[in-house]
Amino acid sequence: MRVLERLQPEKVFYYFEEISKIPHISFHEKELSDYCVNFAKERGLFCSRDDMGNVLIVADATPGYEDAETVIMQAHLDMVGDKVPTCNIDMEKEPIQIKVDGDFVCAEGTTLGGDDGIAVAYALAILDSEDIPHPRMEVVLTVCEEVGLLGATAMDLSMCRGKRLINVDSEVEGVLTAGCAGGMRIRSEFNISRRVMEGYAFDAVLEGLKGGHSGMEIDKGRANANVLLGRFLLMLKEKFGYVGVVELTGGAKENVIPKDGHLSFLVKAEHADEILKVVDLFNGEMDVEYGAADPDIHLRLDKDAWRKTEVLDADSLERLVIALNNMPNGVQAMSMDLPGLVETSLNLGVVEMEENTFVLRFSVRSSVASAKTYLGKKVELLTRVLGGTASYAGEYPAWPYARSSAFRDLCVDIYRKQYGKEPKVDVLHAGLECGILSGKIQGLDCISIGPDMIDIHTPKERLSISSVARVWEYIKAILAAR
């Protein structure tokens, strides 16, 4: 028996479960791309795929809709791969384990991939149905969205006829997204030197943070594990003058607020008994500062034996501490035009340390292009001052809010009739592919919708079953409109 067999709409959840069986984190979408291509071929649908793995599937209009305007339905194939420390699933190669919990579908110990697997499931369910009226449909399925919208940037859409686009990559039912921030990624890399040290070894594990999507949750006051590890390291350095850092790592993806991290270090014998006092002080400060927004933060300390090993030298330690404690992070500016909307933000998503380098990886977002560029320059300048180099990748444009949109007006009217109330038309701080696609198709009129999802990009991700059903009816009503 299938896990989601009894859920409605049956065909949507059938394909969502099929998708969940296929590993498809960013850069590893080929198997899911193959599945979609084979799906189209088996049904005699036109299908094309480019070298990256982006897929276009075209379905002719159903009878009576031959003269209706073509609709593009768009989703991305990749998902963010994150898991709890105790989970042994290799998300590059192994399927996630889905389950039903009340009104929610979730996964055992990993991200669910509702973002954006449910959108792919909606599209396949429509294409596989004979009783859903629709105009010519062009289903655009992109890769590498979660790592900088790379697939959409590279995809050739010249064969598309549609001027109306439904992007199903929003996470709040009842919100019609009509604009979003642009973004880019920054990698700051620093050379480090090491020396041999003898001392007592400790492992500090920071855990319990909520984490979350670096666009949707950046204004929620949640802590960043990488920043907090830098703060703890600063406290150790101020207390003892020097600590021998063996390794410091944290975070999974640039666009995910890091929820855990690890610091391995040595101290001299005379300081070993005082480490717990620093840990207690740190945990106490976290309770006070994040007690409301992120109440379960905890730094756990494990003591090992006396060791002799290579650690960062004093200069490398100094630059690491300065970088982690001074790089901008979080909300940088709120919109002056749309109250309550974050305009510009930065997320220090990943810290990596290798033998001769340490790397900081950021996700930058802004609805104002110049502010995005300036924030990147600030990171680059501080990186250079500390002797490092900065590089940029995955830049994508904002999707500006259109004052006039016939398709948006139609979607609002259909929502009003189905739900008996007004939807919220909003602009997001998160990144969507609509901005890129609008630059490729002149006159494209876009809207972004989706069912309720909670805690996306984290192992707590949940997809509302009842919301999936309502949004399914909403999508069908949009397609049936003439």
Phi, psi and omega in degrees: 000136179286148182298321185256019189300325186266003182277151177242142002288130190303313185291325178296313182286335173300310182288329176296321178291322176300316179298321182293339178282348186252119176302132183206040173291165183307138183076000180227044184264001189302317183295321177289323175299317176301318181300316181292321178296314179295322176304312181295316181298318181297337181254008177069026180268146174297136181212139173224151179220137179266183185294333179284335184112000174298143185235138171239124177241132182241132175240133178294159178296147174283161182307132181093350183243016183297331182262000179285156181294134177301140177243131172265128174248127192231138179210169175244146186278336186271160176228159173283130179259108176219154183206164176285156184302333184273356182277131183258007180291130172272103189287349173282336189233339188244148179288155173281164181250103184272158178207165177252131179228093183065238180272010186238147165260134179216185183233154179280100171079002182225171167298153183271325185082019171301327169269095014229032183297327181294329178292318177297319179297317176304311184297314181294323179295321177294313182296335183265005183252146178256354185246016179251111180290139179198155172286185171307131181244134175241107183265116182254117181241114187256162177250164171054036176291320187286354181241029175119020178056040187291321181295314179298323179297323185270342190287136176270117182250021185296337180276353180285137177261339188295144174242001176240130184232128171255108173268121182255071184220029174253161191239011180229114177297141179091357176249121175261107183280131185232019178176157181204169179283156168270172183200176174194170178240146179233138176240118176254123184238135183232134172286145179228157175239154182234159174221163180274136179222147171249139179175181176280134183265140177227147171242120176255123180245119178263125186213174176089357181287153180286324185065211177126179181290130186285353172260309186286328185249008185294338182261012184270000179080015181284149183282156176250118185300324181293319178295319181291324176296321175298322179293318178296320178296322176298318179298318178297316182294320179292327182284318189246355180086319180203139170229147182268098181283123175270314183203144172220122180220152177190149175085161182242319184218153179300325186265018176240127175296119187294134185252357178203165180194169186218133177232124177248130186206164175243149171228159177292159186303321185289347181257351189301322184282348183263354183299320182298330177295321179292319178298314179298319179296316179300309181299323177295318178295323178295321178301318181289315188281328185240016184303331181267313187276330186210071195283350187256018179297132178211132174258118181255137183243127176245130181262135178250190182277177173296133184223158172235116185203174178277136179224167176297139174285175187298319181294316180295319177299316181300315182292324177296315180297316180297316182297311184292332183263354183235344176298138177298148179203143178089197182293129178253331179201144174261151181294136175273346182264325182238099182304134179090351181266131173290130178271310187222136179210168180216139177233120173279088191278329187220135168238128179232144177228128176244190185300316186240005181215155162234145189232136172246131181238127187241153166244124180251136177226143173196144173275356178242116187302317182293325179292323177297315180297316182296319179296321175299319179296324178298315178297317180297317181297314180295323177300314181295319179301326181270012174084015181254184177233145181241142177225154185244150178203162171062033180285137178219153186278160171289159173253098185292144176293129179268126180295330180236126180209108180295321181291320177298317179299319178298315181295324176296316181296318179294319178299314182302319181289323182284317187261344182073022178204171181277138172282166172265123175264122192222165172243134184258154171276342176288162180267136175233158183283354183301323180297318179292314182295325178296329178284345181261336182237107183297133178079016181291132180249114190245153167215146178240130181223177176171164177280169180294126171228144184238139175055044176298157182069013177227162176294352177268007184303135180223144180241124183284124181292313182295325179291322176304317181295317181292318180292328174302314178295325180293315178299315179299321179293323177296316181295327183279347181289146179236000000 
